Amino acid sequence: MTRMAPLSPEATVQALMSAVEAKQPILRSHSERVAWLAAEIARRLELPESEVAIVRLAGLVHDV
């Protein structure tokens, strides 16, 4: 049996979003817009980039 390497958090989110988009394609552009806006707000709040990345991921999956 071949063991698979664990996915990064972003790869995991992308896989999850691909599954959701298969059922509701409109969510892709919506989730990407929410993720972008959430990251921009986090930057304007002067959060560290590590936290901006977390906020962006949260924006991607907010409808899941």
Order of alpha helices (4+ residues) and beta strands (2+ residues): alpha-alpha-alpha
